[in-house]
Amino acid sequence: MTTTRETVLGRIRAALADVPADEGPQDVPVPRDYRRGHTADGQDLVALFAERVADYRATVTRTDPAGLPGAIAAALTARGALRLAVPDGFPDDLLPSGAWEWHREPLDVPALDALDGAVTLAAVGIAVTGTVVLDTGPGQGRRALTLVPDYHLCVVRAEQIVDDVPGALARLDPHLPLTFVSGPSATSDIELTRVEGVHGPRTLVVIIVDDLEVHRRIVPGSNTTGHSWQPPGGQP
């Protein structure tokens, strides 16, 4: 009797029958003529990124470089978070002064679980999908640092935001452990009951740093907080 394993392996051998034994994946060019983006020419990627991140029930704040420590302080104050994990490489001058406790590595899982949250930088932001990508680089830390605490505040620079996934992959090192974060952690069972916080933090705050003259804060379920905010090509 032929087993499923033998059937699968037999099909693989048949598919590879005409491949030379000394040929490797790097020897075969991969066509890249597929569509690599889903944004219009000249579209405001920062605004689109902010809109899509907010769609995931995350909180998005836009500020300029000078206002970043204040924006971090405001977000942490709103959360009531005082004890935060901070990864190696996060600039000290971006951390607000006050009653906050900044906890550096080494931190084991019980220590991380006892903290109020984590504050990190990011590697890339993807506008179309509203995704933040972490690659464990400076200011980002290892995966546990942002998956164990229940609150994650992530700083993304406007120049780090690309239009779509292919553009993000072009900036990332595939040999690094990559974490793609699209909103707070959430999952649903077969009855479509939404449960948050199973695979990571239940609360995500993204602070976008650019040179806007007017700072606009977008909260889940709303596009306005004192200033009218209109998505590109749509109505507020």
One Martini backbone bead per residue (centre of mass of N, CA, C, O) as a GRO file, in nm:
protein
  236
    1MET     BB    1   0.096   0.037   0.023
    2THR     BB    2   0.055   0.368  -0.033
    3THR     BB    3   0.167   0.641   0.105
    4THR     BB    4   0.148   0.972   0.148
    5ARG     BB    5   0.449   1.024   0.153
    6GLU     BB    6   0.518   0.877  -0.112
    7THR     BB    7   0.339   1.050  -0.293
    8VAL     BB    8   0.471   1.323  -0.242
    9LEU     BB    9   0.765   1.244  -0.315
   10GLY     BB   10   0.700   1.151  -0.604
   11ARG     BB   11   0.607   1.429  -0.710
   12ILE     BB   12   0.870   1.575  -0.659
   13ARG     BB   13   1.053   1.403  -0.835
   14ALA     BB   14   0.897   1.454  -1.100
   15ALA     BB   15   0.934   1.770  -1.098
   16LEU     BB   16   1.274   1.724  -1.081
   17ALA     BB   17   1.378   1.555  -1.329
   18ASP     BB   18   1.490   1.822  -1.514
   19VAL     BB   19   1.697   1.885  -1.288
   20PRO     BB   20   1.995   1.954  -1.222
   21ALA     BB   21   2.203   1.848  -0.970
   22ASP     BB   22   2.381   2.140  -0.970
   23GLU     BB   23   2.128   2.306  -0.913
   24GLY     BB   24   2.027   2.617  -0.782
   25PRO     BB   25   1.824   2.870  -0.686
   26GLN     BB   26   2.038   3.098  -0.779
   27ASP     BB   27   2.027   2.997  -1.098
   28VAL     BB   28   1.724   3.110  -1.099
   29PRO     BB   29   1.531   3.332  -1.225
   30VAL     BB   30   1.301   3.572  -1.093
   31PRO     BB   31   1.019   3.703  -1.162
   32ARG     BB   32   0.935   4.083  -1.131
   33ASP     BB   33   0.647   4.163  -1.304
   34TYR     BB   34   0.478   4.222  -1.080
   35ARG     BB   35   0.282   4.370  -0.864
   36ARG     BB   36   0.430   4.608  -0.609
   37GLY     BB   37   0.161   4.791  -0.578
   38HIS     BB   38  -0.144   4.989  -0.421
   39THR     BB   39  -0.068   5.282  -0.506
   40ALA     BB   40  -0.072   5.600  -0.586
   41ASP     BB   41   0.063   5.848  -0.735
   42GLY     BB   42   0.147   6.059  -0.465
   43GLN     BB   43   0.066   5.926  -0.223
   44ASP     BB   44   0.004   5.940   0.120
   45LEU     BB   45   0.167   5.720   0.319
   46VAL     BB   46   0.132   5.826   0.606
   47ALA     BB   47  -0.177   5.854   0.607
   48LEU     BB   48  -0.236   5.561   0.530
   49PHE     BB   49  -0.094   5.428   0.766
   50ALA     BB   50  -0.262   5.561   0.988
   51GLU     BB   51  -0.536   5.452   0.896
   52ARG     BB   52  -0.470   5.142   0.903
   53VAL     BB   53  -0.382   5.119   1.195
   54ALA     BB   54  -0.654   5.225   1.315
   55ASP     BB   55  -0.830   4.989   1.200
   56TYR     BB   56  -0.689   4.790   1.431
   57ARG     BB   57  -0.722   4.948   1.713
   58ALA     BB   58  -0.514   5.153   1.712
   59THR     BB   59  -0.295   5.411   1.817
   60VAL     BB   60  -0.237   5.731   1.656
   61THR     BB   61   0.056   5.944   1.633
   62ARG     BB   62   0.155   6.274   1.530
   63THR     BB   63   0.491   6.406   1.497
   64ASP     BB   64   0.769   6.568   1.573
   65PRO     BB   65   1.081   6.545   1.688
   66ALA     BB   66   1.042   6.750   1.929
   67GLY     BB   67   0.758   6.594   2.023
   68LEU     BB   68   0.821   6.298   2.107
   69PRO     BB   69   0.851   6.290   2.418
   70GLY     BB   70   0.564   6.406   2.465
   71ALA     BB   71   0.410   6.177   2.319
   72ILE     BB   72   0.505   5.953   2.503
   73ALA     BB   73   0.402   6.074   2.768
   74ALA     BB   74   0.101   6.087   2.688
   75ALA     BB   75   0.059   5.785   2.636
   76LEU     BB   76   0.150   5.680   2.917
   77THR     BB   77  -0.050   5.845   3.082
   78ALA     BB   78  -0.312   5.732   2.954
   79ARG     BB   79  -0.234   5.433   3.051
   80GLY     BB   80  -0.058   5.419   3.327
   81ALA     BB   81   0.249   5.387   3.253
   82LEU     BB   82   0.570   5.324   3.438
   83ARG     BB   83   0.681   5.029   3.355
   84LEU     BB   84   0.943   4.995   3.112
   85ALA     BB   85   1.059   4.855   2.832
   86VAL     BB   86   1.401   4.895   2.697
   87PRO     BB   87   1.594   4.872   2.440
   88ASP     BB   88   1.869   4.844   2.293
   89GLY     BB   89   1.924   5.163   2.125
   90PHE     BB   90   1.748   5.351   2.268
   91PRO     BB   91   1.717   5.676   2.290
   92ASP     BB   92   1.741   5.868   2.569
   93ASP     BB   93   1.632   6.152   2.446
   94LEU     BB   94   1.328   6.021   2.401
   95LEU     BB   95   1.290   6.006   2.696
   96PRO     BB   96   1.100   6.101   2.936
   97SER     BB   97   1.063   6.287   3.206
   98GLY     BB   98   1.006   6.129   3.534
   99ALA     BB   99   0.835   5.846   3.687
  100TRP     BB  100   0.968   5.658   3.507
  101GLU     BB  101   1.060   5.315   3.436
  102TRP     BB  102   1.360   5.187   3.288
  103HIS     BB  103   1.395   4.867   3.142
  104ARG     BB  104   1.664   4.660   3.095
  105GLU     BB  105   1.867   4.448   2.991
  106PRO     BB  106   1.800   4.178   3.149
  107LEU     BB  107   1.481   3.996   3.073
  108ASP     BB  108   1.257   3.800   3.183
  109VAL     BB  109   0.944   3.687   3.166
  110PRO     BB  110   0.845   3.777   3.449
  111ALA     BB  111   0.951   4.069   3.417
  112LEU     BB  112   0.785   4.143   3.167
  113ASP     BB  113   0.500   4.073   3.288
  114ALA     BB  114   0.533   4.306   3.521
  115LEU     BB  115   0.506   4.512   3.318
  116ASP     BB  116   0.337   4.775   3.137
  117GLY     BB  117   0.559   4.770   2.896
  118ALA     BB  118   0.677   4.886   2.566
  119VAL     BB  119   0.954   5.066   2.402
  120THR     BB  120   0.999   5.129   2.047
  121LEU     BB  121   1.116   5.074   1.751
  122ALA     BB  122   1.159   5.041   1.390
  123ALA     BB  123   1.206   4.928   1.056
  124VAL     BB  124   0.902   4.919   0.928
  125GLY     BB  125   0.636   5.057   0.723
  126ILE     BB  126   0.305   4.964   0.598
  127ALA     BB  127   0.054   5.118   0.441
  128VAL     BB  128  -0.160   4.917   0.320
  129THR     BB  129  -0.151   4.721   0.598
  130GLY     BB  130  -0.065   4.852   0.872
  131THR     BB  131   0.250   4.773   0.925
  132VAL     BB  132   0.485   4.660   1.163
  133VAL     BB  133   0.842   4.615   1.157
  134LEU     BB  134   1.057   4.384   1.319
  135ASP     BB  135   1.441   4.304   1.354
  136THR     BB  136   1.615   4.347   1.629
  137GLY     BB  137   1.723   4.610   1.630
  138PRO     BB  138   1.791   4.902   1.726
  139GLY     BB  139   1.533   4.968   1.958
  140GLN     BB  140   1.366   4.668   1.953
  141GLY     BB  141   1.451   4.392   2.016
  142ARG     BB  142   1.329   4.120   2.115
  143ARG     BB  143   1.038   3.955   2.090
  144ALA     BB  144   0.956   3.936   2.395
  145LEU     BB  145   0.945   4.247   2.451
  146THR     BB  146   0.660   4.271   2.257
  147LEU     BB  147   0.483   4.000   2.354
  148VAL     BB  148   0.445   4.001   2.669
  149PRO     BB  149   0.348   4.261   2.700
  150ASP     BB  150   0.030   4.453   2.697
  151TYR     BB  151   0.219   4.698   2.588
  152HIS     BB  152   0.283   4.893   2.278
  153LEU     BB  153   0.530   5.131   2.188
  154CYS     BB  154   0.577   5.271   1.855
  155VAL     BB  155   0.836   5.408   1.656
  156VAL     BB  156   0.784   5.587   1.342
  157ARG     BB  157   0.930   5.690   1.063
  158ALA     BB  158   0.841   5.828   0.771
  159GLU     BB  159   1.092   5.704   0.602
  160GLN     BB  160   0.992   5.394   0.678
  161ILE     BB  161   0.757   5.423   0.481
  162VAL     BB  162   0.588   5.206   0.271
  163ASP     BB  163   0.358   5.088   0.051
  164ASP     BB  164   0.450   4.772   0.043
  165VAL     BB  165   0.571   4.462   0.085
  166PRO     BB  166   0.802   4.464  -0.127
  167GLY     BB  167   0.934   4.723  -0.009
  168ALA     BB  168   0.997   4.598   0.266
  169LEU     BB  169   1.173   4.354   0.179
  170ALA     BB  170   1.399   4.534   0.050
  171ARG     BB  171   1.483   4.643   0.357
  172LEU     BB  172   1.519   4.353   0.456
  173ASP     BB  173   1.661   4.093   0.649
  174PRO     BB  174   1.612   3.750   0.612
  175HIS     BB  175   1.812   3.663   0.862
  176LEU     BB  176   1.614   3.794   1.040
  177PRO     BB  177   1.388   3.832   1.293
  178LEU     BB  178   1.059   3.877   1.192
  179THR     BB  179   0.796   4.119   1.285
  180PHE     BB  180   0.450   4.138   1.213
  181VAL     BB  181   0.243   4.427   1.291
  182SER     BB  182  -0.128   4.423   1.297
  183GLY     BB  183  -0.195   4.529   1.555
  184PRO     BB  184  -0.338   4.395   1.793
  185SER     BB  185  -0.381   4.115   1.945
  186ALA     BB  186  -0.580   3.865   1.757
  187THR     BB  187  -0.858   3.627   1.779
  188SER     BB  188  -1.060   3.346   1.647
  189ASP     BB  189  -1.297   3.129   1.662
  190ILE     BB  190  -1.542   2.934   1.519
  191GLU     BB  191  -1.754   3.160   1.653
  192LEU     BB  192  -1.618   3.452   1.631
  193THR     BB  193  -1.455   3.504   1.893
  194ARG     BB  194  -1.294   3.768   2.020
  195VAL     BB  195  -0.940   3.763   2.110
  196GLU     BB  196  -0.717   3.939   2.315
  197GLY     BB  197  -0.369   3.868   2.383
  198VAL     BB  198  -0.252   3.584   2.294
  199HIS     BB  199   0.021   3.680   2.100
  200GLY     BB  200   0.006   3.966   2.253
  201PRO     BB  201  -0.069   4.275   2.271
  202ARG     BB  202  -0.370   4.464   2.332
  203THR     BB  203  -0.186   4.729   2.303
  204LEU     BB  204  -0.139   4.978   2.040
  205VAL     BB  205   0.116   5.230   1.980
  206VAL     BB  206   0.167   5.478   1.722
  207ILE     BB  207   0.447   5.686   1.640
  208ILE     BB  208   0.474   5.943   1.411
  209VAL     BB  209   0.766   6.087   1.252
  210ASP     BB  210   0.744   6.423   1.143
  211ASP     BB  211   0.675   6.761   0.981
  212LEU     BB  212   0.424   6.847   1.107
  213GLU     BB  213   0.239   7.126   1.211
  214VAL     BB  214   0.002   6.927   1.268
  215HIS     BB  215  -0.117   6.737   1.517
  216ARG     BB  216  -0.252   6.402   1.482
  217ARG     BB  217  -0.506   6.210   1.638
  218ILE     BB  218  -0.583   5.858   1.622
  219VAL     BB  219  -0.861   5.676   1.710
  220PRO     BB  220  -1.048   5.425   1.760
  221GLY     BB  221  -1.330   5.499   1.557
  222SER     BB  222  -1.163   5.769   1.475
  223ASN     BB  223  -1.066   6.086   1.286
  224THR     BB  224  -1.107   6.282   1.541
  225THR     BB  225  -0.923   6.551   1.757
  226GLY     BB  226  -1.006   6.869   1.667
  227HIS     BB  227  -0.926   6.763   1.378
  228SER     BB  228  -0.961   6.736   1.055
  229TRP     BB  229  -0.964   6.405   0.897
  230GLN     BB  230  -0.870   6.298   0.563
  231PRO     BB  231  -0.870   6.063   0.362
  232PRO     BB  232  -0.751   5.960   0.081
  233GLY     BB  233  -1.019   6.004  -0.136
  234GLY     BB  234  -1.210   6.084   0.109
  235GLN     BB  235  -1.411   6.078   0.387
  236PRO     BB  236  -1.430   6.151   0.733
   0.00000   0.00000   0.00000
